[in-house]
Amino acid sequence: MEKLIQDKIRDILNRALGEIKSVKAKKGKWPEWEVGFADSLKHGDYTSNIALILGKYFSSSPQDLAEVLVENIPVSHLDWLDKVEVAKPGFINFWLSSQFLKDNLKQLLRQPKKYGRGKVKKTIVVEYSSPNIAKPFGVGHLRSTIIGQAIYNLYKFIGWKCVGVNHLGDWGTQFGKVIVAIHRWGHPLSQFTLRDLEELYIKFHQEEEKDPALAEEARKWFKRLEDGDPEALKIWKQCVRLSRKEFARIYRILGIKIDYSLGESFYLSQTRAMIKEILAQGLAQRSHGAIILPLPGLETPLLLEKSDGATTYAARDLAALRYRQKRWHPQLMVWEVGQEQKLYFQQLFAAADLLGYASREQMVHIAHGLFRWAHGKFSTRKGQTIHLDEVLRKTTEEARRLIDESQTSQNLTKQEKEKIIQQVGIGAIKFYDLSHYPKKDIIFNWKEILNLEGNSGPYLQYSIVRGRSVLQKARQKGRGFSQVSLNTEEEAVLRTIAKFPVIVREAAFKFSPNLIANFALELAQVFNLFYQHNSILGAPADQKNFRLALTKGATEVLVNCLSLLGIPIPLKM
C-alpha cells in the first residue's frame, strides 16, 4: 500500500526538524507529537502540534518554531501538497492539492475494493461474542458480538491474517446451578427451551437467597460434571445443543461469521495438564486445599483450582490463551469483553507473561462499556435484561413502517420487501451500537434504538442506494474525466474520500469502529449535499463524467464502510 498522507506529513516534518541546529534534546528522545485531521476545511486537511509539543526544546516560542519548520518544507516540490500555514499558538496546517485529490479519486475508481487496504504479514486472534450456554442471547451480548466482528473486519481489511474465536461459556459452576434447578423445578429435558433454562437459572438465585445450602449443592453437581458423571453430562450436552442452535440462528440474522466456536470445555484436559506443569515449575502453590498462582505486582493471585478439585474459569482461559499462541502464533491477541472484567484481564495477562505464554505487548483487552438501565446494570440472575429477539422484533416493525410509507414499496415483491425490512432493521441496530465509543456505557433507551431516521444506519444505506440509482440511470459506473474546476460541494466530497485510508488504520489500531461509523456519516452528509446542489445527469459532458466519477467514488467508500461495520446494503429503499 502506498504510504499514507499522514505518514508523508510526519516525514517532511521530521526532515524539517533535522534542519534546525539549536536543539537540546538528543536524537530519538523527542516526546510524541501528532499529525491529525484538521477540525474544518478552513484549517486545512491535516494539522500538527509538533511545535507546541517540542517548543520547550528551543529558545523560540512554539509559534516561531512552527514558522521555522514551515520554511524548511519544500511545498513547491511536493505535488500532493497545496500549501502549509501556521496558526496560533503554533499549529501547522496542511492543505492537499486539487490534483492529488483528483488523482486519488482515479486510483479509487481503478480498484474500489482495494482502496485503503494494506498488506501486513501479521496474525491477530480476536475473541468476541462468547455468550454463556443455557441463556438466551440478550442485548448485552450485542456489543461484544458486533464490535468484535468490526475489529476483525478492520484488521482483515488492512492486511492482517485474522482468526476469530467464539469462547463459549459452556463450563463452570453455573451448570451445577442449572442441574439443581432442573432436578427441583424442571420438566422432562426433551421439552426444554432456552427460555425455560433461563427461568430456572433465575429461580435458582431467588431460592438460594432463602436456602444458602443450594450453592453447595450446585458446586457438588459441577464437580460431578467435571468428573464425568453420566447424568450431569446428559443434562449439560442438552443445554449445549439448545444453546448452539439458538446462537447460530442469531448469528445468521446479524450476519456474524466467527471462524472457531470453542467452548471452555474444549480446554479442560489441557487445563489440568497445564496446572500440573505450573506446580512442577514451582510457580503455583497450594492454599487451603486450592491451587493459586501468585502474580508479581498484583495483590490478588490467580485461582487455578478450587479446594474441591474443580478447575476455574481463569485456568481454562489461561489454557485457551496458550492454545491460541501455539496454534496460530499471533503477533496480537485481543479479547472483546466488557469493562467490568478489567481487573481479571490484568491478572490473566500477568499470569501469561509470568509463565512465558505471551508477552504483555501481545495481549489487549478491548473493554467495552455496557448496555444498562439508567439505574444500574442488566442482570440475568435477577431477570432484569432484554432479549435480543425483542429488540430485533421492534426494530423490524419500525423498518416495516418506514418501508410501507416509501414510494419504493409499491414496486417491490413481497420477498424483496421482507429482505429490505430485515436489512434496514439490522442496519439500524448495528449502527446505533457501533457509532458509540466502545468504552462508554450505553443507557438503554427504546426511543433512540428505534430511531431509524436522521443520522442512522438506514440513512447510510439510503445514501448508497441513491448513489447506485444515479449510476444506473446513467448506465455507467463513473469513468475517466478530464481536468475540471471544483466547486465547494465537489471539493468537500473529494477531501472526505481522501481521509478513508487514514481513518481505517486509525480505527483498527485504536480498536474503535465508531471512527468508521462517524466517518461514514460525514461522507454521506457531504455527498448528499453535493447531490442536492448539483445536477449530475444534466451537467455538460466533462462535468457530468466527473460528477458520475465522484458519485461512484463516494458510493464505493460508503459500501466499504458499511461492510467493515457488518451492515447489510439493500438493493432498493
N, C-alpha and C positions, 0 to 999 in steps of 0.2 A: 504494500500500500504506500502511496506517495506520502511524504512527510506532511503532517497536519499544519495548517496555518499557525496554530497556537505554538507549535514547536519551532516553526520558522522565525516567529517573532522572538521567541526565547533565544534562539541562536544569534540573531542580529543584535539583541541587547547584550548578550554575553561578549560578543566581539567589540561592541561599542565600549563596554566596561573595561575591556582589556586595553583600550587605547588611553585610559586615564591612569596617570602615574601616581598621583597623591593618594595612595590607598594604604590604610593602616592594617586592614585585615589580610591575613595570609591567604594564598590561593587555596580554594576549596573549602574555606571556612565561612563563606557568606551565609547569613541566615536566609531562610526560604522567602522568596518573593513570588508574586503571581502574575500570570497573564490570563485574563478572563474576558468575557463578553462585556462590552460597554452597555450601560443601562438604557441608552437610547441612541438613535442614529446621529443626533447632533454631537454626541461624544465619540463617534466612530463605530467601528465594528468590534474592535478589541481595545482593552486598556490594561496598563500595567502599573503596579505600585512599587516598582523596583527602586525608584528614587526615594520614596517615603521610607522603605524598609532599610535601605543602605545609607541613608543620609548621614547617620551618625559616624560613619567611617570616613567622612570627608569634611574638610574645613568649610565647605559651602553649604547652603541650605538645600533641602530637597528640591525646591523649585529650580535653583541654579544647577544642581546636579542633573536634573531632568533635561534642562536646556543643553548641557554639555553632551549628554548621551545622544540626544536627537541630532546634534551637529555631526556626530560620528556614524549616523545611519545613512547609507548611500541610497536614498529613496529613488533617485533618477535611474539607478541601475537595477532596480527591483520591479519587474513588470507586474507583479501581483499586488504591489502597494501603490496607492494613490498619494497619500500624504500622511505625515506624522506631526502631531502637535502636542504641546504641553498645556495642561490645565491645572490651575491652583488646587491644592497646595504643592503639587508635584507629580500628578498623574501624567502618564504618557499615553496618548490616544492614537489609534491606527485605523486608517480607512483603506479598505480593499479597493482595487481599481475596477472600473466597469468592465474592462477587457477580461480580467481574471474571472469576474462573476459570470460573464457570458461563456467563457471557455469552460468554466466549471459546470454550467448547465449542459453544454455539449457533451462533456465527459459523462455526466449523469445519464443523458439520453442514450449514449452508446451502450452502456451496461447498467441499466437502472437497478437491477437486483444486487449488483456488486458495489453500488455507491455507499461509501462509508465503511465497507468491510475491511478486515485486516487478515493477516496471516501470522499467527503466533504458534510456535511449536511447544505449547504447554498444555497441561491437562488440569482440569478443575473438577472436583466432585462436589455436587450440590445436594444437600439433604433438604427436602421440603415436603410439605403436606403432613405426612406422618401422623394420621389420626389414630385414635385408640380403638381397638376392637370392642364390639358389643355396645357401641354408642352410635346413634345416627350422626350424620355429618352436620355439624352446627355452623352458623355463620362465623363463629370464632375461628373455625378451621380455614375459612376462605383466605385470610391474609397470608398464611404460610404457603398455601397452595398456589395462589396466583402471583404473589411476589417472587416465590422461589422459581416458578416457571419462567417469569420475565427475566430474572437474573440468569437463568440457564440460557434463555434465548439470546440475551445480550452478549454473553461470553462466546457463545457459538458464532454470533454474527461478527465479532471482532477476531475470530480465527482460532479460538481455543478448542481443544477436544473436551467435550462436556460429558460428564457422567451424572445422571440424575438418579437419586436414591430416595425411595419412599420407605422410611424406617417405621414400619407399623408397630404400634404398641400392642402386641399380641401376647405379652407375658407379664407377670407381676402379681402383686397381692390383690389387685382389683378383680382378678379372676377367681380368687378364693371367695371374694365377696359375692360375685355373681353366682358361683356354685351354691353357696349357702342360701342365697335368696331364692334360687330355683328349687332347692330342696324344701324350703319352708313355705313359699308362697306361689310357686310356679305351676304351670300346667305341662302336659307332655311336651318334650323337647322338640318334636317334629312340627309342633304348631306355633313355635315362637317366631316373632318378627323382631327386627332390631329395636323398634319402639318398645316392645314388651321387655326386652333386656334392659333398656334404659330405665323404664319404670321400676323394674326390680332393683336396679342399682340405686335409684333414688330412695326406694322403700327401705333398702338395707341401711342407708345412712340415717333415715328417720328412726328406724327401730334401734339402731346402735346407740342413739342418744338415751334411749330408755334402758337398754341392756348392753353395757360395755363388753360383756363376755363374747358378743358376736365378733368383735375384732380378732380375738384369739382364735375363734373357730375358723375365721376366714384365713388366718395365717397358716393354720394346720392344713386346710384344704389346698392352699397354694403349695405347701411343702409336699403334699401327696402328689400334686400335679408335676412338680419337678422330679419326683421320684418315679414317675411313670405309672401312677395309679390308673387302671383302665377306666373306671367310672369318671374320674376327673378329666382324663384325656378325651373321652367321648363328648362330654359337655363342651370342653374347650374347642374341639375340632368343629362342632356345630356352630359355635359362636364365630369362629374364624370364617367358615364358609358363608354364613349370612352376611357378615361384615364386608368381606371382599367383594361379594356380589353387589352389595349396595354402593360401595365406594366406586366400583367400576362404572356403575350407572351414573353417578355424579360426575366422574371424570369425563365420561362421554359427553354429557350435557355441557360441561365447562370447556371442552376441547383441551383437556390436560392429558399429556402423554409423558409418563415417567419411565425411565429405562429399566430400573430394577425396583421391585417391591419386595423387600426383605424384612420380615418381622424380627422382633427381638429374639424369638425362639430359634431363629436360624443360627444365632451365635452362641447358643447355650453350651455346647460341648467345647467350643473354642474358649468360652469364658472360664470354664472350670480348669482347663489346661493352663490358661494364662495366669490364673490366681496361684496355681502351684508353682509356676515359673517365678512369679514375683516373690513368693515366700522363700523359694530356694535361693534367690538373689539376696535375701536379707533386707529387702526394701519394705515389705509389708510386715505387719505384726499382729498377734492375736490380742484382743482386748475384750474381756468379759465374754469369751466364747465366740466373738465376732472377729472378722479379719479386716483390718483397716490399713490404709496407705497414707502415712504422714506426708504432707506436701510442704516443701520449702517456701517460706514466706506467707503461708496461709495457716490460720489458727485451726480451721476445721479439716480433719483428714478425710479422705475419700473412703466410704464404706464399701467394701468389695463383697463381703459375705456376712449374712446375719448370723446370730447366735444359734439359730436352728438349722444352719447349713444351706439356707436358700440364698441364691445369688441376688444381687441388687441391680437396679436399672443402670446405675453408674458403671458397674463392672461389665454389663452387657454392652453399654455404649462404648466403653474403652476397647472391648474386643472388636466391636464394629469398626472403630477408628483404625485399629491395627490391620484389620482385614482389608479395608479400603486402600490403605497405604501399600500393602503387599500386592494387592491385585492390580491396582491402576497406576501406582507410582505418581500421584498427582503433585504438582507444584503448589496447589492451593486446595484446601478443603473448607467448605462453608456449611454452616448449619443455619437454616432459616427457621428460627424458633423464637417464640415470644420473649420479651424483655424480662419477664418475671423469672426466667432461667439464667439470668446474667451471672449470679454467684456460682451456680452449678457449673457453667461452662468455664469459668475461671479455674475451678477445681479440675475439671476434665482435661483442660489444656495443660495445666501444671503437671498433672499425672502423666500425660502423653509425652511431655517434654522430659520429665524425670526418667521415664522408662525408655526413652530413645525411640518412641514410635513415630514422632513427628516433632518438628521444631515449632515454636510459638508463631513464627512468621508464616507458617503454612496453614494455620488454623484461624478461622474467623467465625464469630457468632454474629449473625445478622439479626439483631434484637428488635423485632418489630413490635410496635405498640398493639394494643388490644382493641377489639370491638367491645365496648362496655356500655352499661347504663350510666346515666348521669350520676346516680347514687352509688355506683360500685361495679364490680366485675360480674360477668356471667358466671354461673355455677351449675354444672350438670348435676352434681350430687344433691343440690337443693331444688332442682327442676327449674332454675332460672336461666334459661337460654332460649335462643331462637333457632329453629332448624332451618338449614339452607333451603330445603324444599319449599318452606313457606315464603322465603324471600324470592325464590325463583318463580313461584306461582303469582305473587303480587306484581313483580316487575313484568312478567309476561302479560298479565291483564292490562297493565298500563301501556305496554307496547302495542297491544291489540287495539286499544282505544286510539292511539296516535295513528296507526296504520289505517284504521277504519275511517278516520277523518281526512286522510290524504286523498288527493285525486288519483294517485298511482294505484290505490287499492282496487279501483274499478277495472283495471287492465291485468289483474293478477289471477292466476288459477288458485284454487284452494290450497294446493300443495305449495305453490310459491309463497302465498301469503303466510302460511304457517311457519315456513322456514325463515322468512324475514322477521316475523314476530319473535321467534326464538333468538335470532341473531341480534336484534335490537335490544331485547331484554338482557341477554348475556353481556352485550357490549356495555350497557348502562351499569350493571353491577360491577363489572371488572374495572371500568374506567373510574367509577366512584371510589373504589378502594385504591387503585394504583396511582391516582392523582394526588393522594395524600403522601406526605413524607413518611417513609416506613416506620420510623422510630416513634412517631406520635400516636397516642391513642385516638380512636375514633368513637365519639359518642353516638351510639346507635339512634338513628332518627329516621322513621319511616318516610317522612316528607322529603328529606334530602335523598334518600336511596331511590325513591320512586320518581325523582325529578329527571325526566328523560329529555328535557329541553334545555336551552341555554348552553353553557359550557359543559357538555356531557359527551358520553360515548356516541350516542346517536347523532350528535352534531358533527363529529368527525366522520362517522360512517356516511352521513349525507353529503359532506364535502367531497368525499371520494366519488360517490355516485354521481354528483353534479359534474365533477371534472371528467369522468369517463363518458358521461352523456354528451358533453360538448365535443369530445374527440370522436365519438361515434357518429354524431351528426356531420362532422367534417370529413368523415371516412378516412381519417388519418390519425396517427398517434403522436404527432409532433415530429417535424423533420428539420433538416438543416435550415439555417436562416442566415441572412447577410447582416451586415452592420446596421443596427438601428439605434436611435436615441431612446433613452429610457425616461419614462415619466415616474412620478413618485411611487405609484402603486406597483409598477413593474419592478422598480429597483428594490422595494421592500420585500417582494417575493424572492428575488434573486439573493438578496443578502440573508434572508432567513434560511433558504435552502442551503446556503454555503455553511451554515452552522452545524448541520446534521452530523458530519463525521466526528466533530469535536464533542458534540452532545452525547453521541453513542458511547464513546470511550469514557467520558466522564461519568455517565450513568452506570456503566459496568464497574469501573474502579471504585466508585463510591457506593455501590450496591443500592442505587436509588432509581428505580424505574419511573418514579414521579417526574424525573427530569425529562424523560421521553414523553410522558403524558402532557407536561406543561409546554414542551416544545411543539408537540402536535397541535395543541390549541393555538399557539402563536402562529404557526404556519397556516392553519385553517382560517384564522381570522384575517391575515394579510391576503391570502388567496381569495377569500370571499369578498373582501373589499376591492381587490383588483377586478374580480368578476362583475361586481355591481357598477363600477365606474368606467369600464372599458368594453367596447364592442370587440368581440373576438372573431366570430364568423363574418361579420360585416366590415371588418377593417381592410385597408389596402393590402395587396398581396404580401409584401415584405413584412408589414406589421402583423398581418394575420398569421404568417408562418411562425414568427417569433412568439406571438401570444399563444398559439397552439403548443409550441415547444415548452413555454412557461407553464401552461396548464398541465401538460404531460409530466413535466419535472415535479411540480408541486404534488400532483396526484400520486406519483410513484413514491415520493418520500413519505407522504401520509400513509400509503399502503405499507411501507417498511415499518413505520412507527407502530401501526396497529398490529402488524404481525409480531413485532417484538413484545408487545403487551398481551398478545394472545387474544386479541379482539377480532371476532369474525367480521367479514365485509360483505354486506348484501349486494346482489347484482342490481336491485332496484330498491327505491324507497319513495 
